[in-house]
Structures are given as structure tokens and as C-alpha cells.
């Protein structure tokens, strides 16, 4: 499955970055990270990473999300992860991701938390 991304806005000031497919070590992971960092560098201070379409993630993908979350925090913003399903959700449970980054069951809940 090919990794795909989309970015859109939820008014008034929330940026949503959707990731679908797989988030594993490799060139695509670097391009996804560059895109997220570009959004943060571009001034977004409320960011939701929508993972509803993500089928798998490895430790490199987790590390990238944590690193981007740290960058957002340093810039005075907030980042939330939303919609993790099945195997991705299980991986997050195993590594206690909720202790590091806020997790929401869906995009609407994440956006409501950032309002």
C-alpha cells in the first residue's frame, strides 16, 4: 500500500494532515516528516495528524511523530493524533503513546480539543 497524504484546514485555525497507507522506515517517511515540519515552519500552531487511513506504523514512524510533536511544542503550538485504527492503535498502546502525544478517537474529537 502506498503512503498518501493530504492537508486541509478546519476553521478557524486548525490544520489537518491526513496520512494513509503505511508509515515505515524509508524515503516516504522522510517526505512525510518534511511535509509536517513545513506545515509547522509555515506558522500552523494547531495541528491534527489524522491517522484513520493508516494501516501500519513502525518505530521510525512513531519516532517521527514524536519529533514533530516536540517541534510543535517548541514553537508554542499543539499537535494531536486522531483516528488510529486496528494495528496502529495496538502499537500506540504498546509504546504508551498517550503519555507522549494526545490521542483522540477521531478527527472531530481532536479538533474540539484544540478549540
N, C-alpha and C positions, 0 to 999 in steps of 0.2 A: 504494500500500500504506500502510495506516495504521500509525503508530508505536504500539506497545503495550509496556507494562512490567509486570513482576511482581516482587515481593520475597518472599524466603523465607530461612529460616535453615538452616545446616548446622552441626550440633552439633559442638563445644560453643559456639563464639563467632564463627562466620563468617556474615556477611550476604551474600546473593547478590541482585543486582539484574539482572534479565533485560531486555534491550531487543530488540525485534523490529520489523521494518519498515525505515524509513529514519530516519537521524539527520542532518537537514539544517537549514539556517537557517530559522527561523520560530518561531511560538508554541509548537509541540510541543517544540522543542529547549529552550526556556526552562522548560517544565513538567518535562521530564526532568531538567534541571540542578537545579531546585528540589527535586525528589524525592531526588536523590542527596545534595545538600547537607543536606537534612533528616535523612537517614539518618546522615550524619557528625555533624551537630549533636546528634543523638539519642544519641550515645555509641558508635556502631559503630567499632571500631578495626581490624577485619579485613573487608575488602570486596572481593568479586569482582564485576566487571561482566561478565555473560555476554552475549556478542555473537553467539552461534551463530545466532540468528534474524534478525540484522541483514543487510539486503540491500544497503544503500548508506550511505555517510557522506561528508560534505563537510568543508571546512576548519573550519567552525563547530562541527561535531560533534567533530572532533579537538581543537580548542581547548577545548571544554567538558570533555572527558575529562581533558585535561592540567591544566586549572584545578582540577577536583575532586580529582585526584591530588595536586596541591600542597596543597590544603586538608587532605586526609587526612594528608599528611606533617607539616604544621604542628601537627596535633592529636596527633601521636605514633603514628599508625596506619599501616597498609599497605593499598594498593589494587592489584589485579591485573586485567588484561583477559584474558578467556578466550573461545576458540571462534571467533575471527574467520574467516570463510569467504570464498572467491572474491574478489569485487571489494573487499571491506573489507580483506581480508588484503593485497591488492596495494597499496592506498592506504597501509596501515601500512608496507609495505616501502619505498615511495617516499619517505615522510617520516621513515624510520628511527625509528619509534615505539618500538621495543625499547630505544632509548637513553634514552627519557624515562620510560616506564612498563613494568613487567614484563608480557610477553605469554606466555600459555600456550595450548596447542593445544585444551584442553578444560577443562570445569568441574572435573573430578576432579583434574587436574594442578594447577590453580590453588589448590584447597582444600588439597591436600597440601603445596604450597609455603608456605601460611600456617599450617600446624600447628606 
